Amino acid sequence: MSVIFRSLSLLFALLVAGPAAADSTFRIALSAAPPTKGNPFATVGTTPTFFWTAIYDRLTDIDNDGNIVPELALSWEAVNDLEWHFKLRPGVKFSNGEPVTAQSVKTVFDLMRNDSVNALYWSRQEKFYPSVDVIDDLTVAFHTLQPNAVLPAYLSALFIAPGGHVQNVGLAGLVNEPIGSGPFILDTWEPGKVTLSANRDSWRPPKVDKLEAYFVPDASARIQALETGQIDVATVISTDQIDLLELNGHRTVLRNPSRILVFALKSNDPDSPFSDMRVRQAFNYAINKDIITEVLLAGLVRPAGQGATPGAVGYAPDVKPYPYDPERARALLVEAGYEDGVSFVIESLAGVLPNDAAILQQITSDVLKVGMKMEVRLMTYPQLLQRTILGKLEGDGFLMDFTNRYADALQPLLNTNHACTGPGPWFCDPVIQPVIDQAARTIDIAERNRLTRQVVKYYHDVAQSLFLFPVVGLDAVHKRVKTWAPMNDRLMYHLVELHDD
């Protein structure tokens, strides 16, 4: 069944159901379902997080200004270079009645160490935490393999599940039986739709009674469902919908940009043209990013020249985007031995970024003018995750992002395939890797910032990726929604309020 047919089938089901009743049910259309359903430890990415934040909490979070803020942990401190203590919020319970304690956190970590299949993402991380100990019921100690100045920010990626439940069902059991301390409790999981009820005992109880999440891959179908009143929020919409939505009394909300869109390039493969720095640089010079951001993205963001966003540790304000310079691009290709042009394959998702089809068409057209023939092959979201985690590029590059979700520009490079420490790195440079390692090991935040800026500039200069622009996270919000206030790319379901009429 095609992606478009599935989307239209879901939309038809919504339309047959008739207009949404005036109830306290909040309905949202997301672009994709979490590939591991209710298990938040086996995969990573912004799209699955859109759903998981309804059920689970983290120890910490990052606000729109890049500050680390409390969630299940109220405070934290480094007691020495290799040990951090976190004080947990008292009186918090999971939806199954288990208390949130230091033992809960330790149990989750210990299980992840022994279940690398169902903790695929965290299996990369666990080696940096050789032990997690219970100090008392509400104090947990994290012992680290090396100093880490931004550890509290990194732990904002870790969802916490009840230890007793996870011991009973295993991490794999969370796929169909997710339990957390968040604002909602899972009722049913159907193909294309999940229904949840309010967790009134949550420390952050919701203001609505029910949550219905629909997984609709086609962006047009998501918008149509909102315009016909079947859903309250449609995520990841195109900027060309803004005027029409506002004309009909609805609104759009731009989430705080915390990711930089890039084409990750296979520079380590001698058979790929991108193994030559000059070709990578030509790729960056060949694209008129101003046209894309001003026209296709309605001026909501500006072109990027690095993988960092303002506010992140390591952001380098003096590193500017590559200018549009087709003549320079042609000269670099000739210098690299491609007088007659070069062909390559880029893999990409469809329907998960505003105007992504038009953006890809614009890029394809731009690079063709300088002699670069780009073939775009579409892939599914699970395929993207597999390629990202395991480094299994099938083309010469693919569309992805550098996340600054943790307010740290170094994080996208650590233990990932953007650097030598990944399981299948597409970029590994022995010149800059020692600086990456040194930045990762310092407990001094100022030193980490200084070293990371060096890394950011080097990645720009050698054109490690094709740097495009901040990811536009644009949501369409129905006029019956009173409050829709995401924090970065985290959807704050407990804050949602609906008008009475």
C-alpha positions as CSV (number, residue, x, y, z in Angstrom):
1,M,0.0,0.0,0.0
2,S,1.5,3.3,-1.0
3,V,2.1,6.2,1.4
4,I,-0.4,8.4,-0.3
5,F,-3.1,5.7,-0.4
6,R,-2.6,5.1,3.4
7,S,-2.9,8.8,4.0
8,L,-6.1,9.1,2.0
9,S,-7.5,6.0,3.7
10,L,-6.9,7.6,7.1
11,L,-8.4,10.9,5.9
12,F,-11.5,9.1,4.5
13,A,-12.0,7.3,7.8
14,L,-11.9,10.7,9.6
15,L,-14.4,12.2,7.2
16,V,-16.8,9.3,7.5
17,A,-16.8,9.8,11.2
18,G,-18.3,13.2,10.8
19,P,-17.3,16.5,12.5
20,A,-15.5,16.1,15.8
21,A,-17.8,16.4,18.7
22,A,-17.6,19.3,21.2
23,D,-15.7,17.2,23.7
24,S,-12.4,17.3,25.6
25,T,-10.5,15.2,23.1
26,F,-7.4,16.6,21.5
27,R,-6.7,15.2,18.0
28,I,-3.3,15.5,16.3
29,A,-2.0,14.3,13.0
30,L,1.7,13.3,13.0
31,S,3.7,12.5,9.9
32,A,4.9,9.1,11.0
33,A,4.5,6.5,13.8
34,P,7.3,5.6,16.1
35,P,9.0,2.6,14.3
36,T,9.3,0.8,17.7
37,K,5.8,1.9,18.8
38,G,5.9,2.3,22.6
39,N,9.5,1.4,23.2
40,P,11.5,4.7,23.4
41,F,14.9,3.1,23.9
42,A,15.3,1.3,20.5
43,T,15.4,4.3,18.2
44,V,16.0,8.0,18.1
45,G,14.8,11.0,16.3
46,T,12.4,13.9,16.4
47,T,9.5,12.2,14.8
48,P,9.0,9.4,17.3
49,T,9.6,11.9,20.1
50,F,6.5,13.8,19.0
51,F,4.4,10.9,20.3
52,W,6.4,9.6,23.3
53,T,6.3,12.8,25.2
54,A,2.6,12.1,25.8
55,I,3.4,9.0,27.9
56,Y,7.0,9.4,29.2
57,D,9.0,11.9,31.2
58,R,12.7,12.6,31.2
59,L,15.1,13.5,34.0
60,T,15.8,17.0,32.4
61,D,14.7,19.0,29.4
62,I,16.0,21.9,27.3
63,D,13.9,25.1,26.9
64,N,13.7,27.3,23.9
65,D,16.7,29.4,25.0
66,G,19.0,26.4,25.5
67,N,18.7,26.2,29.3
68,I,18.6,22.9,31.1
69,V,15.3,22.7,33.0
70,P,14.0,20.2,35.6
71,E,11.7,17.4,34.7
72,L,11.8,14.2,36.9
73,A,15.0,15.6,38.3
74,L,14.8,18.8,40.3
75,S,18.5,19.4,40.7
76,W,21.9,18.0,39.8
77,E,25.6,18.5,40.5
78,A,29.0,17.2,39.6
79,V,30.5,15.8,42.8
80,N,33.7,15.1,40.9
81,D,34.9,14.9,37.3
82,L,33.4,11.4,36.9
83,E,30.3,11.5,39.1
84,W,27.0,13.4,39.0
85,H,24.2,13.3,41.5
86,F,20.6,13.9,40.5
87,K,17.8,14.7,43.0
88,L,14.4,13.4,41.9
89,R,11.1,15.1,42.2
90,P,9.3,13.7,45.3
91,G,5.8,12.1,45.2
92,V,5.8,11.3,41.5
93,K,4.2,8.0,40.3
94,F,4.1,6.1,37.1
95,S,0.6,5.5,35.7
96,N,0.7,1.9,37.0
97,G,1.2,3.2,40.6
98,E,4.9,2.5,40.9
99,P,6.8,5.4,42.5
100,V,9.5,7.2,40.5
101,T,12.6,6.5,42.5
102,A,16.4,6.3,42.0
103,Q,15.9,2.6,41.7
104,S,13.6,3.1,38.8
105,V,16.3,5.0,36.9
106,K,19.0,2.4,37.8
107,T,16.8,-0.5,36.7
108,V,16.2,1.1,33.3
109,F,19.9,1.7,32.8
110,D,20.8,-1.8,33.9
111,L,18.3,-3.5,31.6
112,M,19.5,-1.4,28.6
113,R,23.0,-2.7,29.2
114,N,21.8,-6.3,28.7
115,D,19.3,-5.8,25.9
116,S,21.2,-4.1,23.0
117,V,18.6,-5.1,20.5
118,N,15.7,-3.4,22.2
119,A,17.9,-0.5,23.4
120,L,19.6,0.0,20.1
121,Y,20.0,3.8,20.5
122,W,21.1,3.7,24.1
123,S,23.4,0.7,23.5
124,R,25.7,3.4,22.0
125,Q,25.4,5.6,25.0
126,E,25.6,3.1,27.9
127,K,29.4,2.6,27.7
128,F,29.8,6.2,28.8
129,Y,27.9,5.4,32.1
130,P,29.8,2.4,33.6
131,S,27.5,2.4,36.6
132,V,24.4,4.0,38.0
133,D,23.9,3.8,41.7
134,V,21.2,4.5,44.2
135,I,22.2,7.0,46.9
136,D,18.8,7.2,48.5
137,D,15.2,6.9,47.3
138,L,15.4,10.2,45.5
139,T,19.1,10.5,44.7
140,V,20.7,8.7,41.8
141,A,24.4,8.8,41.0
142,F,25.7,8.6,37.4
143,H,29.3,7.5,37.1
144,T,30.8,8.5,33.7
145,L,33.6,7.0,31.7
146,Q,35.1,10.4,31.1
147,P,34.3,14.0,32.2
148,N,31.3,15.5,30.5
149,A,30.5,19.1,31.1
150,V,27.0,18.9,29.6
151,L,25.8,15.5,31.0
152,P,22.5,17.0,32.4
153,A,21.6,18.1,28.9
154,Y,22.4,14.7,27.4
155,L,20.2,12.9,29.9
156,S,17.3,15.0,28.5
157,A,17.2,12.3,25.8
158,L,16.4,9.5,28.3
159,F,12.8,8.5,28.9
160,I,12.1,6.8,32.2
161,A,9.9,3.8,32.6
162,P,8.8,2.0,35.8
163,G,11.5,-0.5,36.9
164,G,9.0,-3.2,38.1
165,H,7.0,-3.1,34.9
166,V,10.1,-3.2,32.6
167,Q,11.6,-6.1,34.7
168,N,8.3,-8.0,34.1
169,V,7.8,-7.4,30.4
170,G,11.4,-6.4,29.2
171,L,12.2,-3.5,27.0
172,A,10.5,-5.4,24.2
173,G,7.3,-5.4,26.2
174,L,7.2,-1.6,26.1
175,V,6.4,-1.9,22.4
176,N,2.8,-2.7,23.2
177,E,2.6,-1.8,26.9
178,P,4.3,1.6,27.3
179,I,4.0,3.0,30.8
180,G,5.4,6.3,32.0
181,S,4.7,9.2,34.4
182,G,3.6,11.5,31.6
183,P,0.2,13.2,31.1
184,F,-1.5,10.4,29.2
185,I,-2.0,6.6,29.4
186,L,-2.3,4.3,26.3
187,D,-5.8,2.9,25.6
188,T,-5.5,1.4,22.1
189,W,-3.0,1.3,19.3
190,E,-4.6,0.7,16.0
191,P,-3.0,0.9,12.5
192,G,-2.8,4.6,11.9
193,K,-4.3,5.7,15.2
194,V,-3.5,5.7,18.9
195,T,-6.0,6.6,21.6
196,L,-4.9,7.8,25.1
197,S,-6.6,8.9,28.3
198,A,-5.6,11.6,30.7
199,N,-3.3,10.5,33.5
200,R,-4.9,12.7,36.3
201,D,-2.3,11.5,38.8
202,S,0.6,12.8,36.7
203,W,2.8,15.5,38.2
204,R,1.9,17.4,35.0
205,P,-1.8,16.5,34.4
206,P,-3.3,17.4,31.1
207,K,-6.2,19.9,30.6
208,V,-8.0,17.6,28.2
209,D,-9.6,14.1,28.8
210,K,-8.4,12.3,25.7
211,L,-5.7,12.4,23.1
212,E,-6.0,10.8,19.7
213,A,-2.9,10.7,17.5
214,Y,-3.2,9.9,13.8
215,F,-0.3,8.9,11.7
216,V,-0.8,10.5,8.3
217,P,2.3,10.5,6.0
218,D,0.9,12.8,3.4
219,A,1.1,16.5,4.3
220,S,-1.9,17.5,2.2
221,A,-4.1,14.9,3.9
222,R,-3.0,16.3,7.3
223,I,-4.0,19.8,6.3
224,Q,-7.3,18.7,4.8
225,A,-8.2,16.8,8.0
226,L,-7.6,20.1,10.0
227,E,-9.6,22.3,7.6
228,T,-12.5,19.9,7.8
229,G,-12.4,20.0,11.6
230,Q,-11.4,16.4,12.1
231,I,-8.1,17.2,13.9
232,D,-6.9,20.0,16.1
233,V,-3.2,20.2,15.1
234,A,-1.4,19.0,11.9
235,T,2.3,18.8,12.3
236,V,4.9,19.5,9.6
237,I,2.9,21.5,7.2
238,S,4.0,23.5,4.1
239,T,4.6,27.2,4.3
240,D,2.3,27.8,1.3
241,Q,-0.6,26.9,3.6
242,I,-0.1,29.7,6.1
243,D,-2.2,32.4,4.3
244,L,-5.2,30.0,3.7
245,L,-5.2,28.8,7.3
246,E,-5.1,32.3,8.7
247,L,-7.9,33.3,6.3
248,N,-10.1,30.6,7.7
249,G,-9.4,31.7,11.3
250,H,-6.7,29.1,12.1
251,R,-3.1,29.8,12.9
252,T,0.4,28.3,12.4
253,V,3.1,27.9,15.1
254,L,6.8,27.7,14.3
255,R,8.6,25.5,16.7
256,N,11.9,26.8,17.9
257,P,14.5,25.6,15.3
258,S,16.8,23.2,17.1
259,R,18.0,21.2,14.1
260,I,20.1,22.0,11.0
261,L,19.0,20.2,7.8
262,V,22.0,18.7,5.9
263,F,22.8,16.2,3.2
264,A,25.1,13.8,5.0
265,L,27.7,12.8,2.4
266,K,29.7,9.6,2.0
267,S,33.1,11.1,2.1
268,N,34.8,7.9,3.4
269,D,34.0,5.9,0.3
270,P,36.7,6.2,-2.4
271,D,34.1,5.2,-5.0
272,S,31.9,8.2,-4.1
273,P,32.6,11.6,-5.7
274,F,32.1,13.1,-2.2
275,S,35.3,11.5,-1.0
276,D,36.9,14.6,-2.7
277,M,36.6,17.7,-0.6
278,R,36.4,19.9,-3.7
279,V,33.2,18.1,-4.8
280,R,31.6,18.6,-1.4
281,Q,32.5,22.2,-1.5
282,A,31.2,22.6,-5.0
283,F,27.9,21.0,-3.8
284,N,27.6,23.7,-1.1
285,Y,28.5,26.6,-3.6
286,A,26.0,25.3,-6.2
287,I,22.8,25.8,-4.3
288,N,20.9,29.1,-4.0
289,K,19.8,28.6,-0.4
290,D,18.4,32.2,-0.2
291,I,15.8,31.3,-2.8
292,I,14.8,28.3,-0.8
293,T,14.5,30.0,2.5
294,E,12.8,33.2,1.2
295,V,10.4,31.7,-1.2
296,L,9.8,28.0,-0.3
297,L,10.2,28.6,3.5
298,A,8.5,32.0,3.6
299,G,11.5,33.7,5.2
300,L,11.0,31.8,8.5
301,V,14.7,30.7,8.7
302,R,18.0,31.7,7.1
303,P,20.6,29.6,5.4
304,A,23.1,27.7,7.6
305,G,26.8,27.2,7.3
306,Q,27.3,24.9,10.3
307,G,25.6,22.1,12.2
308,A,25.1,24.3,15.3
309,T,22.2,26.6,16.2
310,P,22.5,29.8,18.2
311,G,22.4,29.1,21.9
312,A,24.1,25.7,21.6
313,V,27.5,25.2,23.2
314,G,30.0,25.5,20.3
315,Y,27.9,27.7,18.0
316,A,30.4,29.8,16.0
317,P,28.9,33.1,15.0
318,D,31.7,33.9,12.6
319,V,31.1,30.8,10.5
320,K,28.9,31.9,7.6
321,P,26.9,29.9,5.0
322,Y,28.5,29.1,1.7
323,P,27.5,31.8,-0.7
324,Y,25.7,30.9,-3.9
325,D,28.6,30.8,-6.4
326,P,28.0,28.6,-9.4
327,E,31.2,29.6,-11.1
328,R,33.2,28.6,-8.1
329,A,31.3,25.3,-8.0
330,R,32.2,24.6,-11.7
331,A,35.8,25.5,-11.1
332,L,36.1,23.1,-8.2
333,L,34.6,20.3,-10.2
334,V,37.1,20.8,-13.0
335,E,39.9,20.9,-10.4
336,A,38.6,17.6,-9.0
337,G,38.7,16.0,-12.5
338,Y,35.0,16.2,-13.3
339,E,35.2,18.4,-16.4
340,D,32.2,16.6,-17.9
341,G,30.2,16.7,-14.7
342,V,29.4,14.2,-12.0
343,S,26.4,12.0,-11.0
344,F,25.4,10.8,-7.6
345,V,22.4,9.5,-5.6
346,I,20.8,11.2,-2.6
347,E,18.3,9.4,-0.4
348,S,15.5,11.3,1.2
349,L,12.2,11.0,3.0
350,A,9.0,12.6,1.7
351,G,6.3,14.5,3.5
352,V,8.1,15.1,6.8
353,L,9.5,18.6,6.2
354,P,7.6,21.6,4.9
355,N,7.8,21.8,1.1
356,D,10.4,19.1,1.0
357,A,9.5,17.9,-2.5
358,A,9.8,21.5,-3.9
359,I,13.1,22.0,-2.0
360,L,14.6,18.8,-3.5
361,Q,13.5,19.9,-6.9
362,Q,15.1,23.3,-6.5
363,I,18.4,21.7,-5.3
364,T,18.4,19.2,-8.2
365,S,17.9,22.1,-10.6
366,D,20.6,24.3,-9.1
367,V,23.3,21.6,-9.1
368,L,22.4,20.5,-12.6
369,K,23.4,24.0,-13.8
370,V,27.0,23.4,-12.6
371,G,27.3,19.8,-14.0
372,M,26.1,17.8,-11.0
373,K,23.4,15.3,-11.8
374,M,21.5,14.4,-8.6
375,E,19.2,11.4,-8.5
376,V,16.8,11.5,-5.5
377,R,15.6,8.1,-4.1
378,L,12.8,8.2,-1.5
379,M,13.1,6.0,1.6
380,T,10.9,5.3,4.5
381,Y,11.4,6.6,8.0
382,P,12.5,3.2,9.4
383,Q,15.1,3.0,6.6
384,L,16.4,6.4,7.5
385,L,16.8,5.4,11.2
386,Q,18.6,2.2,10.2
387,R,21.0,4.2,7.9
388,T,21.5,6.8,10.6
389,I,22.3,4.4,13.4
390,L,24.2,1.8,11.5
391,G,25.8,4.0,8.9
392,K,24.4,2.0,6.0
393,L,24.2,4.5,3.2
394,E,22.9,3.0,0.0
395,G,23.4,6.2,-2.0
396,D,26.1,8.9,-1.9
397,G,24.3,10.8,0.8
398,F,21.0,11.3,2.5
399,L,18.8,14.1,3.9
400,M,19.0,14.3,7.7
401,D,19.6,16.8,10.4
402,F,22.2,17.8,13.0
403,T,20.2,18.0,16.2
404,N,20.9,20.7,18.7
405,R,18.2,19.4,20.9
406,Y,20.7,19.1,23.7
407,A,22.0,22.7,23.3
408,D,25.4,21.2,22.3
409,A,26.9,21.4,18.9
410,L,29.3,18.5,19.6
411,Q,26.6,16.0,20.5
412,P,25.6,15.2,16.8
413,L,29.3,14.1,16.3
414,L,29.8,11.9,19.3
415,N,29.6,8.2,18.9
416,T,27.8,8.8,15.6
417,N,28.6,8.3,11.9
418,H,29.4,12.0,11.5
419,A,32.8,11.2,13.0
420,C,35.3,8.4,13.5
421,T,33.6,6.9,16.5
422,G,30.5,5.8,14.7
423,P,29.8,2.1,13.8
424,G,29.9,2.9,10.1
425,P,31.1,6.5,9.7
426,W,30.5,8.3,6.5
427,F,32.9,11.0,7.6
428,C,36.2,10.3,9.6
429,D,39.0,12.9,9.6
430,P,42.1,12.1,11.7
431,V,43.0,15.9,11.7
432,I,39.9,17.0,13.7
433,Q,39.0,13.8,15.6
434,P,41.5,14.5,18.4
435,V,39.9,17.9,19.0
436,I,36.4,16.3,19.1
437,D,37.7,13.8,21.6
438,Q,39.3,16.5,23.7
439,A,36.2,18.6,23.7
440,A,34.1,15.6,24.8
441,R,36.4,14.8,27.8
442,T,36.6,18.2,29.4
443,I,34.5,19.1,32.5
444,D,35.2,22.8,31.8
445,I,32.2,24.2,29.9
446,A,34.2,27.2,28.6
447,E,36.9,24.9,27.2
448,R,34.3,22.7,25.6
449,N,32.8,25.7,23.9
450,R,36.2,26.8,22.6
451,L,37.1,23.4,21.3
452,T,33.7,22.7,19.8
453,R,33.9,26.0,17.8
454,Q,37.1,24.7,16.3
455,V,35.3,21.6,15.2
456,V,32.3,23.5,13.8
457,K,34.6,25.7,11.7
458,Y,36.6,22.7,10.4
459,Y,33.4,20.8,9.4
460,H,32.3,23.9,7.5
461,D,35.7,24.4,5.8
462,V,36.0,20.8,4.5
463,A,32.2,20.7,3.7
464,Q,31.6,17.6,5.8
465,S,28.0,17.9,4.8
466,L,25.8,20.0,2.5
467,F,24.7,22.5,5.1
468,L,21.2,23.9,4.3
469,F,19.1,25.7,6.9
470,P,17.4,25.1,10.3
471,V,14.6,22.6,10.0
472,V,11.3,24.4,9.9
473,G,8.9,22.7,12.3
474,L,5.6,24.3,11.3
475,D,2.3,23.2,12.9
476,A,-1.2,24.1,11.8
477,V,-3.4,24.8,14.8
478,H,-7.2,24.8,14.5
479,K,-9.1,27.8,15.8
480,R,-10.7,25.7,18.6
481,V,-7.3,25.2,20.2
482,K,-6.6,27.8,22.8
483,T,-3.1,26.8,23.8
484,W,-0.4,25.0,21.7
485,A,3.0,25.7,23.1
486,P,5.8,23.3,22.0
487,M,9.2,23.5,23.6
488,N,11.8,23.1,20.8
489,D,10.5,19.9,19.0
490,R,8.9,18.6,22.2
491,L,5.1,18.6,22.0
492,M,3.9,19.8,25.4
493,Y,0.6,17.8,25.5
494,H,-0.2,18.7,29.1
495,L,-0.4,22.4,28.2
496,V,-3.0,21.9,25.4
497,E,-6.3,23.8,26.0
498,L,-9.4,23.8,23.8
499,H,-12.0,26.5,23.6
500,D,-15.4,25.5,25.1
501,D,-17.4,26.2,21.9
